[in-house]
């Protein structure tokens, strides 16, 4: 009898967590956030957007360790609704460093909704002479929605090609929902 009550309580907590997460996502997607106003030229001349762009950032995990996350994105616009992107993620940890390089093609179906597909290579470098696994090869695909100019929500699917063991910081084949706010 005690186990049944515990199971019912866990089910209620799981439903509560799912509802809370869904409500938070809805709230975040409906709130309009503007970090800064766009600069307007005095002569009302619109400058064309460049075909090749670069975005990057880096931040420490905490103040007491040397762990750090960094990211860059090279984007080359082939047509107005089709682009190729080279991403780079470099994460430093205590035991090993992880470098991911996905190459992705992105196709906008509407002005805000897009599909993407590509390949990612994930490799780990050893800091403490551990026996690390070989690089992981993944197939990435998914869809995203640009809520605003500097805020998007994206659904990813990562599928592993090789059968090698997942490394210390690697992930198995997975689905993920993410968002990014740029300011």
C-alpha positions as CSV (number, residue, x, y, z in Angstrom):
1,X,0.0,0.0,0.0
2,X,2.9,2.3,0.8
3,X,4.5,1.8,-2.6
4,X,1.2,2.6,-4.4
5,X,0.9,5.9,-2.5
6,X,4.6,6.8,-3.3
7,X,4.0,6.0,-7.0
8,X,0.8,8.2,-7.1
9,X,2.7,11.0,-5.5
10,X,5.6,10.7,-8.0
11,X,3.1,10.7,-10.9
12,X,1.5,13.9,-9.6
13,X,4.8,15.5,-9.2
14,X,5.8,14.6,-12.8
15,X,2.6,16.0,-14.2
16,X,3.1,19.1,-12.2
17,X,6.6,19.5,-13.5
18,X,5.5,19.0,-17.1
19,X,2.7,21.5,-16.8
20,X,5.0,24.0,-15.2
21,X,7.6,23.7,-17.9
22,X,5.0,24.0,-20.7
23,X,3.5,27.1,-19.0
24,X,7.0,28.7,-18.7
25,X,7.8,28.0,-22.4
26,X,4.5,29.6,-23.4
27,X,5.1,32.6,-21.2
28,X,8.7,33.0,-22.5
29,X,7.5,32.8,-26.1
30,X,4.8,35.4,-25.7
31,X,6.7,38.0,-23.8
32,X,8.3,40.5,-26.2
33,X,11.8,41.4,-25.0
34,X,13.7,44.2,-26.7
35,X,17.2,44.8,-25.4
36,X,18.1,47.8,-27.6
37,X,16.5,49.8,-30.3
38,X,17.7,49.5,-33.9
39,X,19.8,52.3,-35.2
40,X,18.2,54.2,-38.1
41,X,20.3,55.9,-40.7
42,X,19.6,59.7,-41.0
43,X,19.1,59.4,-44.8
44,X,16.7,56.4,-44.4
45,X,19.2,54.4,-46.6
46,X,19.0,50.7,-45.8
47,X,22.3,49.0,-45.8
48,X,22.3,45.4,-47.2
49,X,23.0,42.6,-44.7
50,X,26.3,40.9,-45.2
51,X,26.3,37.3,-46.7
52,X,29.0,36.1,-44.3
53,X,28.5,36.8,-40.5
54,X,30.3,35.7,-37.4
55,X,28.8,35.4,-33.9
56,X,30.8,34.3,-30.8
57,X,30.8,34.3,-27.0
58,X,32.5,32.7,-24.1
59,X,31.8,32.5,-20.4
60,X,33.3,30.8,-17.3
61,X,31.2,28.1,-15.5
62,X,32.2,29.5,-12.1
63,X,34.7,31.8,-10.6
64,X,36.7,29.1,-8.7
65,X,37.7,26.7,-11.6
66,X,39.2,27.2,-15.0
67,X,36.2,25.6,-16.7
68,X,34.8,27.6,-19.6
69,X,32.2,27.4,-22.4
70,X,32.7,29.1,-25.7
71,X,30.8,29.1,-29.0
72,X,31.1,30.6,-32.5
73,X,28.9,30.5,-35.6
74,X,30.0,31.3,-39.1
75,X,26.9,31.9,-41.3
76,X,27.0,32.2,-45.1
77,X,23.7,33.2,-46.7
78,X,23.4,31.5,-50.1
79,X,19.9,32.8,-50.9
80,X,17.5,34.9,-48.9
81,X,16.0,31.8,-47.2
82,X,18.9,29.3,-47.4
83,X,22.1,29.4,-45.5
84,X,25.1,27.2,-44.5
85,X,26.4,27.5,-40.9
86,X,29.6,26.2,-39.3
87,X,29.3,26.1,-35.5
88,X,32.0,25.5,-33.0
89,X,31.6,24.7,-29.3
90,X,34.6,24.4,-27.0
91,X,34.1,23.4,-23.4
92,X,36.9,23.1,-20.9
93,X,36.4,20.8,-17.9
94,X,38.7,19.5,-15.2
95,X,39.2,16.0,-16.8
96,X,38.9,16.7,-20.5
97,X,38.1,19.3,-23.1
98,X,35.2,18.9,-25.6
99,X,35.1,20.3,-29.1
100,X,32.0,20.0,-31.3
101,X,31.9,21.2,-34.9
102,X,28.5,20.9,-36.6
103,X,28.1,21.9,-40.2
104,X,24.4,22.8,-40.8
105,X,22.2,23.9,-43.7
106,X,19.2,26.0,-42.8
107,X,16.1,26.5,-44.9
108,X,13.5,29.1,-44.0
109,X,10.0,27.8,-44.9
110,X,8.3,31.1,-43.8
111,X,9.9,34.3,-42.5
112,X,10.3,32.8,-39.0
113,X,10.0,29.0,-39.3
114,X,13.0,27.1,-40.5
115,X,14.3,23.5,-40.9
116,X,17.9,22.5,-40.5
117,X,20.1,19.4,-41.1
118,X,23.8,18.6,-40.9
119,X,26.6,16.6,-39.5
120,X,28.5,17.1,-36.2
121,X,31.8,15.8,-35.0
122,X,32.5,15.7,-31.3
123,X,35.9,15.0,-29.9
124,X,37.5,15.1,-26.5
125,X,41.1,16.0,-25.6
126,X,42.6,14.5,-22.5
127,X,43.9,16.6,-19.6
128,X,44.8,13.7,-17.2
129,X,46.0,11.0,-19.6
130,X,42.7,9.1,-19.4
131,X,41.7,6.6,-22.1
132,X,39.1,8.7,-24.0
133,X,36.9,7.3,-26.7
134,X,37.3,8.1,-30.4
135,X,35.4,11.1,-31.9
136,X,31.7,10.8,-32.2
137,X,29.9,11.5,-35.5
138,X,26.3,12.7,-35.3
139,X,23.6,13.6,-37.7
140,X,21.7,16.7,-36.6
141,X,18.3,17.8,-37.8
142,X,15.3,19.7,-36.5
143,X,13.3,22.9,-36.8
144,X,13.2,26.3,-35.2
145,X,11.2,29.4,-34.9
146,X,12.5,33.0,-34.7
147,X,10.1,34.6,-32.1
148,X,11.9,37.9,-32.5
149,X,15.0,39.2,-34.2
150,X,17.2,38.2,-31.2
151,X,15.2,35.3,-29.7
152,X,14.6,31.9,-31.1
153,X,13.3,28.5,-30.0
154,X,14.8,25.3,-31.6
155,X,14.0,21.6,-31.5
156,X,17.0,19.3,-32.2
157,X,17.5,15.7,-32.9
158,X,21.1,14.3,-32.6
159,X,21.6,10.8,-34.0
160,X,24.9,8.9,-33.5
161,X,26.4,7.1,-36.5
162,X,29.2,5.2,-34.8
163,X,28.9,2.5,-32.2
164,X,31.8,3.7,-30.0
165,X,31.4,4.4,-26.3
166,X,30.1,7.8,-25.3
167,X,32.8,9.9,-23.7
168,X,32.8,11.5,-20.3
169,X,30.9,14.6,-21.5
170,X,29.2,13.2,-24.6
171,X,25.6,12.6,-25.1
172,X,23.7,9.7,-26.6
173,X,21.2,10.1,-29.4
174,X,18.8,12.6,-28.1
175,X,16.0,15.1,-28.7
176,X,16.3,18.6,-27.2
177,X,14.3,21.8,-27.0
178,X,16.4,25.0,-26.6
179,X,16.2,28.7,-27.0
180,X,18.6,31.5,-27.3
181,X,18.3,35.2,-26.5
182,X,20.9,37.5,-28.1
183,X,21.6,40.9,-26.7
